[in-house]
Amino acid sequence: MKETNGILKVPEESFVRNKMRKAAAAMVESIGLRPPVNIWKLEELAADLVRGQEISAEFIPFAMVLLGNESWRKTVKATPMNRRLLLLPQCLNNKEKCEGLFDELGLNCAGCKACPIDDLLIEAELKGYANLVAEGTTVAVGLVEEGSIDAVIGVSCMPVLQRSFEPVSNAAVPVIGIPLLFDGCENTRADIKWILDEMRSYEPNEEYQPISVSLLKNRIEAFFTKEKIKKYIPGRDKTEQIAQEYLLIDGQRIRPLLAALSYLAYSNSENDEFLQPLTLIIECFHKASLIHDDIEDNANERYNTLTAHAKHGVPQAINAGDFLIGKGYELLSELDTSTETIKNCLRFIARSHLQLTRGQGVDILFNDGKIQLLPDEMIGVFKNKTGEAIKVALLVGAIVGKATKQEQEILEQFADFMGIAYQIRDDLNEYTEPHNAEKTGDYPFLLALLNKHFADQEKDTPANLFGQVVEFRKLIDKFGLQEVAKGYLQKYVDNCYSELDKLENSKLRLSLYGVMGKIFKSETTNE
């Protein structure tokens, strides 16, 4: 924060604080600022705000907090109070008179009335808030990620609010931050009226009420039990039994989650009778592609269990994969929506299916060592494989949910970028965690970077390197290609966020920010 030289102050006079709060609200409304906002944009706007109000530049960080609050305000106000957390700092207690006890979670208030904490907790409990008296935001982010809460009203000193910005922004946690009036580790003070005003603020609004990604994930998991699956695939013969077995294998279910998120965000419907077959369609297509992919890669394990062909033989596995494709199309044809919508979904899925097979075809040649690929060519493979699979999930949900054409086009581009980033990340993760029976083909993007390195020097990649993992690793480390790959990864993660920022649908934008934050934790700079 260049203009303030690291000074983190809160105005002492309440009229100055209130004046700045009103100015921040007006600025956010006038420019249509939408969360989450990166820290550099907030600093730029905060500098404009204090200049416009003829206030000292030392209050720029405080203005940044206010602007961040206002960007989240509609979302937090629309969040039911029983889905909110009140986070208070331990240092608000009266150290000399406090009768509370401290444990690993924070302060257990004894209700001694020696400080404002007890009155605030009573108010919070009456309104249904979860509450916590602890330092920092790690626990708060964790509670959002596990689905316990959807928004936070947090009171803390300015330095803690500053340090909390990145993790809270990455996780897309809707938050109102209220700074303590002065820094310190004990006997601090807060603007109690401000805290109460924020706690009591509630305005139901379906457009802005957040979707709890974690709760939705749990809801989807409940669709994939044997009892629920038997409704659609009874297991009447060997083919149905293998298909049923593979649907029940518990992967991350990211694709059904993405379909559900986009459908719920655009339709505002909560009908499980519709959501279950919708997510099953996506999982049928996904598991079919995995069964066939495992055969083509001659892989014997997936999800720490035997692959379908290793367990049942190649002919039965191929057949079960074909069955799942057919079942996906059958379920789509029976979906309780208009014929035109089904037609649009069918056209989109078929187009993506063709792209996926093209990408897989190139990948097979590459894995067999029959062709060499450069990074841009490998990125094309990632786009056609993983990008298309993500695209089908997001777009089928969006089409059925009646998203506009413009929103659909943004989601398509986002899916391409996410698929590419996902595969590069997997390459890097695999490389840092060596495993038994590894082969050079396990790291396709790093191998493509190595090909480019030699091509740039007008040399051929060493012959037979495809089977020489030890030598391959030496070259990757020697030329610093992990760092090059990380640069590509950051680029495509940033591209994902750029596309999300174009979405008009607030609920889906924030939900996908949260998904990105969990998948790409170390790359989510949001700059």
Helices and strands as residue ranges (DSSP letters): H 14-31, H 39-52, G 57-59, H 60-78, G 81-83, E 84-88, G 90-92, E 101-103, E 106-108, H 117-126, E 130-133, H 138-145, E 151-156, H 158-170, E 175-179, H 192-200, H 213-221, H 226-230, H 238-248, H 254-267, H 272-297, E 301-302, E 305-306, H 308-312, H 314-333, H 339-367, H 375-382, I 383-387, H 388-400, H 405-432, G 440-442, H 444-456, G 465-467, H 469-478, H 481-500, H 506-519, G 521-523
